[in-house]
Amino acid sequence: MGGNYEFEQKSLIACISRNHPELAKERFQFAEESWSNAVVIVGNRYIFRFPKTDSAKKSLKIEKQVLPKLSERLSLAIPSIKYVSGLNEGLAYAYYPLIKGSKLSKKFYQSLPREQKKGVQKDLGRFLSDLHAYPVKEINNADFTDVDVKENWEHFYKEIKRAISPYSNKALDRSIKQLFDRFLSNPANFKFKPCLLHADLKPSHLLYDVENERLSGVIDFGAMEVGDPAFEFVGLYDAYGKEFIMKVMDHYTGIIDPTFWQRINDFYMKIVHFYDVIYGVETGDAAMIKYHLSVIQKVLQNSS
């Protein structure tokens, strides 16, 4: 699972002030931390991200390589990383200019007038079309691009079994095995063309420009990967519902293969809580583990 690092706020301020003295007198704000990064907003102008895990450190290097070229092909703003620290500078971090906008929570989205909702759907559909059309061959990182999607899910299943073994029971183990066996044994589930994914689209990563009445940007590409285009829609489905996804799809030009929706409904939507369990194991949060395992058990029981 890799290392997990916690930071004191004063150590992050000291790191920024030391390496960027021109920003030392700016206002420092600490944003709500993600699973993988501690985030500092400096002078309401820059975002500094400090990776909390080894995998997050690796992803920063990939983002630095991919995002500049990717931004040229996208209709929405994405982080324009200016700098990724070296190994000799203490804490690892990256920084980039702040993208203005409000997080598109479900409540905020539902409050928008009909025409603005249509604009969000169109903006997001176009963004995903362009993202998924990005030529993966331009990414010069074998660990990132030479992927076997089925093999990755087999590895994920092993990781899940290892993570939940102290907390699970025979009935749950049996249901999880059946879920993965059905998915992995169907060759049709792996006949899609892998593409570049944001892989963590959710309300907190979508920014809305109230003044211009449109999406202004998409942030946090830390989970970016090459994989199944259907997987991209799971976080959006979970947050906003099926009707929203269907309207976004009206503006999506990617390939919808024969098992696209089956993969979403029968597998991806049923494993979303597994990520919460893994995070709970990594952070030693027993209450989080117990809660999400209970949700998983109910989901699998209802679908059996």
VEXROVO-644690 format. One record per residue (C-alpha): x, y, z; residue number from 1; residue in three letters. Coordinates in steps of 0.1 Angstrom, whole numbers, plus 5000, padded with zeros to 4 digits. Each point is the difference from the previous one (the first is absolute). Last residue first. Example, Ala and Ser with C-alpha at 12.3 -4.5 7.8 and 13.67 -1.06 7.14 Angstrom:
+------+------+------+-----+-----+
:    X :    Y :    Z :   i :  aa :
+------+------+------+-----+-----+
: 5137 : 4989 : 5071 :   2 : SER :
: 4986 : 4966 : 5007 :   1 : ALA :
+------+------+------+-----+-----+
***
This chain:
+------+------+------+-----+-----+
:    X :    Y :    Z :   i :  aa :
+------+------+------+-----+-----+
: 4720 : 4887 : 4944 : 304 : SER :
: 4997 : 5038 : 4994 : 303 : SER :
: 4985 : 5008 : 5034 : 302 : ASN :
: 5025 : 4979 : 5018 : 301 : GLN :
: 5029 : 5016 : 4982 : 300 : LEU :
: 4989 : 5035 : 5008 : 299 : VAL :
: 4992 : 4991 : 5037 : 298 : LYS :
: 5035 : 4984 : 5005 : 297 : GLN :
: 5017 : 5029 : 4984 : 296 : ILE :
: 4982 : 5024 : 5023 : 295 : VAL :
: 5010 : 4980 : 5030 : 294 : SER :
: 5036 : 4999 : 4988 : 293 : LEU :
: 4998 : 5038 : 4996 : 292 : HIS :
: 4990 : 5005 : 5036 : 291 : TYR :
: 5025 : 4975 : 5016 : 290 : LYS :
: 5030 : 5014 : 4981 : 289 : ILE :
: 4991 : 5036 : 5008 : 288 : MET :
: 4996 : 4991 : 5037 : 287 : ALA :
: 5033 : 4982 : 5000 : 286 : ALA :
: 5020 : 5030 : 4987 : 285 : ASP :
: 5035 : 4986 : 4999 : 284 : GLY :
: 5011 : 5024 : 4973 : 283 : THR :
: 5009 : 4974 : 4973 : 282 : GLU :
: 4971 : 4977 : 5011 : 281 : VAL :
: 4975 : 5029 : 4997 : 280 : GLY :
: 5014 : 5009 : 4966 : 279 : TYR :
: 4995 : 4964 : 4989 : 278 : ILE :
: 4965 : 5001 : 5013 : 277 : VAL :
: 4992 : 5032 : 4983 : 276 : ASP :
: 5013 : 4986 : 4967 : 275 : TYR :
: 4978 : 4970 : 5004 : 274 : PHE :
: 4970 : 5023 : 5003 : 273 : HIS :
: 4999 : 5007 : 4962 : 272 : VAL :
: 4999 : 4962 : 4993 : 271 : ILE :
: 4964 : 4996 : 4992 : 270 : LYS :
: 4997 : 5029 : 4975 : 269 : MET :
: 5030 : 4985 : 4981 : 268 : TYR :
: 4986 : 4965 : 4997 : 267 : PHE :
: 4964 : 4994 : 4988 : 266 : ASP :
: 4989 : 5036 : 4992 : 265 : ASN :
: 5032 : 5014 : 4985 : 264 : ILE :
: 5012 : 4968 : 4983 : 263 : ARG :
: 4965 : 4994 : 4986 : 262 : GLN :
: 4999 : 5036 : 4987 : 261 : TRP :
: 5030 : 4995 : 4978 : 260 : PHE :
: 4993 : 4963 : 4991 : 259 : THR :
: 4992 : 5006 : 4963 : 258 : PRO :
: 5026 : 5028 : 4994 : 257 : ASP :
: 4993 : 5037 : 5004 : 256 : ILE :
: 5028 : 5016 : 4981 : 255 : ILE :
: 5008 : 5036 : 5009 : 254 : GLY :
: 4981 : 5030 : 4986 : 253 : THR :
: 4983 : 5012 : 5032 : 252 : TYR :
: 4975 : 5028 : 4996 : 251 : HIS :
: 4968 : 4979 : 5006 : 250 : ASP :
: 5021 : 4981 : 5025 : 249 : MET :
: 4998 : 5030 : 5024 : 248 : VAL :
: 4962 : 4997 : 4998 : 247 : LYS :
: 5002 : 4963 : 5008 : 246 : MET :
: 5023 : 5006 : 5029 : 245 : ILE :
: 4977 : 5026 : 5016 : 244 : PHE :
: 4970 : 4977 : 4998 : 243 : GLU :
: 5021 : 4972 : 5016 : 242 : LYS :
: 5008 : 5018 : 5032 : 241 : GLY :
: 5020 : 5030 : 5011 : 240 : TYR :
: 5027 : 4987 : 5024 : 239 : ALA :
: 5000 : 4962 : 4993 : 238 : ASP :
: 4996 : 5005 : 4963 : 237 : TYR :
: 5027 : 5026 : 4999 : 236 : LEU :
: 5024 : 4977 : 5020 : 235 : GLY :
: 4992 : 4971 : 4976 : 234 : VAL :
: 5003 : 5019 : 4967 : 233 : PHE :
: 5038 : 4995 : 4995 : 232 : GLU :
: 4997 : 4963 : 5005 : 231 : PHE :
: 4982 : 4997 : 4967 : 230 : ALA :
: 5031 : 5013 : 4982 : 229 : PRO :
: 5020 : 4969 : 5012 : 228 : ASP :
: 5036 : 5007 : 5008 : 227 : GLY :
: 5031 : 5022 : 4997 : 226 : VAL :
: 5004 : 5018 : 5033 : 225 : GLU :
: 4996 : 5034 : 5018 : 224 : MET :
: 4994 : 4995 : 5038 : 223 : ALA :
: 5019 : 5032 : 5008 : 222 : GLY :
: 4982 : 5020 : 4974 : 221 : PHE :
: 4986 : 5024 : 5026 : 220 : ASP :
: 4982 : 5028 : 4982 : 219 : ILE :
: 4974 : 5006 : 4972 : 218 : VAL :
: 4993 : 5035 : 4989 : 217 : GLY :
: 4977 : 5029 : 4993 : 216 : SER :
: 4966 : 4984 : 4996 : 215 : LEU :
: 4975 : 5025 : 4988 : 214 : ARG :
: 4979 : 5030 : 5011 : 213 : GLU :
: 5027 : 5027 : 4992 : 212 : ASN :
: 4996 : 5016 : 5034 : 211 : GLU :
: 4993 : 4968 : 5019 : 210 : VAL :
: 5031 : 4982 : 4986 : 209 : ASP :
: 4996 : 4964 : 5011 : 208 : TYR :
: 5028 : 4977 : 5010 : 207 : LEU :
: 4998 : 4962 : 4999 : 206 : LEU :
: 5024 : 4981 : 5022 : 205 : HIS :
: 4980 : 5003 : 5032 : 204 : SER :
: 4969 : 4987 : 4982 : 203 : PRO :
: 5015 : 4968 : 4988 : 202 : LYS :
: 5023 : 4988 : 4972 : 201 : LEU :
: 5027 : 4977 : 5013 : 200 : ASP :
: 5013 : 4979 : 4971 : 199 : ALA :
: 5012 : 5030 : 4979 : 198 : HIS :
: 5003 : 4974 : 4973 : 197 : LEU :
: 5022 : 4995 : 4970 : 196 : LEU :
: 4987 : 4972 : 4977 : 195 : CYS :
: 4998 : 4962 : 4998 : 194 : PRO :
: 4981 : 4987 : 4970 : 193 : LYS :
: 4971 : 4978 : 5011 : 192 : PHE :
: 4999 : 4962 : 4997 : 191 : LYS :
: 5007 : 4994 : 5036 : 190 : PHE :
: 4965 : 4994 : 5014 : 189 : ASN :
: 4992 : 4978 : 4970 : 188 : ALA :
: 5025 : 4974 : 5013 : 187 : PRO :
: 4976 : 4992 : 5029 : 186 : ASN :
: 5019 : 4981 : 5027 : 185 : SER :
: 5013 : 5031 : 5018 : 184 : LEU :
: 4966 : 5015 : 5006 : 183 : PHE :
: 4982 : 4969 : 5012 : 182 : ARG :
: 5030 : 4989 : 5021 : 181 : ASP :
: 5003 : 5035 : 5016 : 180 : PHE :
: 4964 : 5001 : 5012 : 179 : LEU :
: 5000 : 4963 : 5010 : 178 : GLN :
: 5031 : 5005 : 5021 : 177 : LYS :
: 4986 : 5031 : 5017 : 176 : ILE :
: 4968 : 4980 : 5009 : 175 : SER :
: 5020 : 4971 : 5014 : 174 : ARG :
: 5022 : 5022 : 5021 : 173 : ASP :
: 4969 : 5018 : 5013 : 172 : LEU :
: 4984 : 4967 : 5011 : 171 : ALA :
: 5032 : 4987 : 5015 : 170 : LYS :
: 5007 : 5031 : 5021 : 169 : ASN :
: 5021 : 5031 : 4997 : 168 : SER :
: 5020 : 5022 : 5024 : 167 : TYR :
: 5035 : 4984 : 5003 : 166 : PRO :
: 4998 : 4989 : 4963 : 165 : SER :
: 4989 : 5034 : 4987 : 164 : ILE :
: 5034 : 5013 : 4987 : 163 : ALA :
: 5013 : 4967 : 4987 : 162 : ARG :
: 4969 : 4992 : 4981 : 161 : LYS :
: 4998 : 5035 : 4986 : 160 : ILE :
: 5036 : 4999 : 4988 : 159 : GLU :
: 4994 : 4966 : 4983 : 158 : LYS :
: 4970 : 5015 : 4982 : 157 : TYR :
: 5020 : 5030 : 4990 : 156 : PHE :
: 5027 : 4977 : 4985 : 155 : HIS :
: 4973 : 4982 : 4979 : 154 : GLU :
: 4987 : 5034 : 4990 : 153 : TRP :
: 5035 : 5011 : 4988 : 152 : ASN :
: 5004 : 4967 : 4981 : 151 : GLU :
: 4967 : 5007 : 4982 : 150 : LYS :
: 5012 : 5035 : 4991 : 149 : VAL :
: 5034 : 4989 : 4987 : 148 : ASP :
: 5020 : 5031 : 5000 : 147 : VAL :
: 5030 : 5012 : 4980 : 146 : ASP :
: 4991 : 5037 : 5003 : 145 : THR :
: 5009 : 5010 : 5035 : 144 : PHE :
: 5030 : 4978 : 5008 : 143 : ASP :
: 5011 : 5005 : 4964 : 142 : ALA :
: 5002 : 5038 : 5004 : 141 : ASN :
: 5004 : 5020 : 4968 : 140 : ASN :
: 4964 : 5012 : 4996 : 139 : ILE :
: 4996 : 5009 : 4963 : 138 : GLU :
: 4988 : 4965 : 4993 : 137 : LYS :
: 4969 : 5007 : 5021 : 136 : VAL :
: 4987 : 5023 : 4973 : 135 : PRO :
: 4973 : 5021 : 5017 : 134 : TYR :
: 4966 : 4990 : 4988 : 133 : ALA :
: 4988 : 4992 : 5035 : 132 : HIS :
: 5008 : 5035 : 5012 : 131 : LEU :
: 4983 : 5017 : 4970 : 130 : ASP :
: 4968 : 4981 : 5004 : 129 : SER :
: 5001 : 5004 : 5038 : 128 : LEU :
: 5003 : 5038 : 4996 : 127 : PHE :
: 4972 : 5001 : 4974 : 126 : ARG :
: 4976 : 4981 : 5022 : 125 : GLY :
: 5009 : 5022 : 5030 : 124 : LEU :
: 4994 : 5033 : 4982 : 123 : ASP :
: 4967 : 4987 : 4985 : 122 : LYS :
: 4987 : 4988 : 5033 : 121 : GLN :
: 5011 : 5031 : 5018 : 120 : VAL :
: 4983 : 5022 : 4973 : 119 : GLY :
: 4968 : 4980 : 5003 : 118 : LYS :
: 5000 : 5007 : 5037 : 117 : LYS :
: 5005 : 5037 : 4992 : 116 : GLN :
: 4969 : 4998 : 4978 : 115 : GLU :
: 4979 : 4984 : 5026 : 114 : ARG :
: 5008 : 5025 : 5028 : 113 : PRO :
: 5026 : 4989 : 5026 : 112 : LEU :
: 4989 : 4989 : 5034 : 111 : SER :
: 5004 : 4963 : 4992 : 110 : GLN :
: 5037 : 5006 : 4992 : 109 : TYR :
: 5006 : 5017 : 5033 : 108 : PHE :
: 4983 : 4971 : 5019 : 107 : LYS :
: 5020 : 4975 : 4981 : 106 : LYS :
: 5032 : 5018 : 5007 : 105 : SER :
: 5018 : 5018 : 4971 : 104 : LEU :
: 5029 : 5014 : 5019 : 103 : LYS :
: 5002 : 5038 : 4994 : 102 : SER :
: 5024 : 5015 : 4975 : 101 : GLY :
: 5033 : 5016 : 4994 : 100 : LYS :
: 5029 : 4978 : 4989 :  99 : ILE :
: 5030 : 5006 : 5024 :  98 : LEU :
: 5034 : 5001 : 4983 :  97 : PRO :
: 5022 : 4970 : 5005 :  96 : TYR :
: 5021 : 4984 : 5027 :  95 : TYR :
: 5017 : 4966 : 5006 :  94 : ALA :
: 5013 : 4984 : 5031 :  93 : TYR :
: 5025 : 4976 : 5016 :  92 : ALA :
: 5012 : 5010 : 5034 :  91 : LEU :
: 5038 : 5004 : 5003 :  90 : GLY :
: 5015 : 5018 : 4971 :  89 : GLU :
: 5026 : 4974 : 4990 :  88 : ASN :
: 4975 : 4976 : 4983 :  87 : LEU :
: 4989 : 5026 : 4975 :  86 : GLY :
: 4968 : 5021 : 5002 :  85 : SER :
: 4974 : 5000 : 4972 :  84 : VAL :
: 4995 : 5034 : 4984 :  83 : TYR :
: 4977 : 5020 : 4978 :  82 : LYS :
: 4971 : 4976 : 4998 :  81 : ILE :
: 4972 : 5014 : 4979 :  80 : SER :
: 4970 : 4985 : 5017 :  79 : PRO :
: 4971 : 4995 : 4976 :  78 : ILE :
: 4979 : 5026 : 4981 :  77 : ALA :
: 4971 : 4988 : 4979 :  76 : LEU :
: 4998 : 4995 : 4962 :  75 : SER :
: 5028 : 4975 : 4999 :  74 : LEU :
: 5027 : 4993 : 4974 :  73 : ARG :
: 5027 : 5025 : 5010 :  72 : GLU :
: 4994 : 4990 : 5037 :  71 : SER :
: 5012 : 4964 : 4991 :  70 : LEU :
: 5034 : 5012 : 4990 :  69 : LYS :
: 5006 : 5018 : 5033 :  68 : PRO :
: 4982 : 4973 : 5020 :  67 : LEU :
: 5021 : 4970 : 4989 :  66 : VAL :
: 5036 : 5004 : 5013 :  65 : GLN :
: 4993 : 5019 : 5032 :  64 : LYS :
: 4970 : 4978 : 5007 :  63 : GLU :
: 5022 : 4969 : 4996 :  62 : ILE :
: 5025 : 5014 : 5025 :  61 : LYS :
: 4972 : 5009 : 5024 :  60 : LEU :
: 4986 : 4964 : 4997 :  59 : SER :
: 5033 : 4986 : 5014 :  58 : LYS :
: 4997 : 5021 : 5031 :  57 : LYS :
: 4964 : 4990 : 5004 :  56 : ALA :
: 5010 : 4963 : 4999 :  55 : SER :
: 5025 : 5006 : 5028 :  54 : ASP :
: 4972 : 5015 : 5022 :  53 : THR :
: 4993 : 5033 : 5016 :  52 : LYS :
: 5007 : 5022 : 4969 :  51 : PRO :
: 5005 : 5037 : 5008 :  50 : PHE :
: 4980 : 5022 : 4976 :  49 : ARG :
: 5005 : 5037 : 4998 :  48 : PHE :
: 4972 : 5020 : 4983 :  47 : ILE :
: 5008 : 5035 : 4989 :  46 : TYR :
: 4981 : 5034 : 4998 :  45 : ARG :
: 4978 : 5004 : 5031 :  44 : ASN :
: 5032 : 5012 : 5016 :  43 : GLY :
: 5012 : 4964 : 5005 :  42 : VAL :
: 4974 : 4972 : 5001 :  41 : ILE :
: 5015 : 4969 : 5018 :  40 : VAL :
: 4989 : 4965 : 4992 :  39 : VAL :
: 5010 : 4968 : 5019 :  38 : ALA :
: 4998 : 4971 : 4975 :  37 : ASN :
: 4990 : 4964 : 4994 :  36 : SER :
: 4967 : 4996 : 5019 :  35 : TRP :
: 4990 : 5035 : 4993 :  34 : SER :
: 5006 : 5028 : 5026 :  33 : GLU :
: 4975 : 5028 : 5005 :  32 : GLU :
: 5019 : 5031 : 4990 :  31 : ALA :
: 5025 : 5017 : 5022 :  30 : PHE :
: 5003 : 5037 : 4994 :  29 : GLN :
: 5033 : 5019 : 5000 :  28 : PHE :
: 4999 : 5038 : 4995 :  27 : ARG :
: 5031 : 5014 : 4982 :  26 : GLU :
: 5030 : 5012 : 5018 :  25 : LYS :
: 5022 : 4970 : 4991 :  24 : ALA :
: 4990 : 5000 : 4964 :  23 : LEU :
: 5031 : 5017 : 4985 :  22 : GLU :
: 5020 : 4977 : 5023 :  21 : PRO :
: 4990 : 4970 : 4979 :  20 : HIS :
: 5022 : 4971 : 5012 :  19 : ASN :
: 5002 : 5011 : 5037 :  18 : ARG :
: 4965 : 5015 : 5002 :  17 : SER :
: 4984 : 4969 : 4984 :  16 : ILE :
: 5019 : 4976 : 5023 :  15 : CYS :
: 4993 : 5020 : 5031 :  14 : ALA :
: 4963 : 5002 : 4992 :  13 : ILE :
: 4999 : 4963 : 4996 :  12 : LEU :
: 5019 : 4994 : 5033 :  11 : SER :
: 4976 : 5024 : 5018 :  10 : LYS :
: 4970 : 4980 : 4988 :   9 : GLN :
: 5013 : 4968 : 5015 :   8 : GLU :
: 5002 : 4972 : 4975 :   7 : PHE :
: 4989 : 4963 : 4999 :   6 : GLU :
: 5016 : 4975 : 4977 :   5 : TYR :
: 4988 : 4966 : 4989 :   4 : ASN :
: 5026 : 4976 : 4984 :   3 : GLY :
: 4990 : 4974 : 4975 :   2 : GLY :
: 4970 : 4977 : 4997 :   1 : MET :
+------+------+------+-----+-----+
***
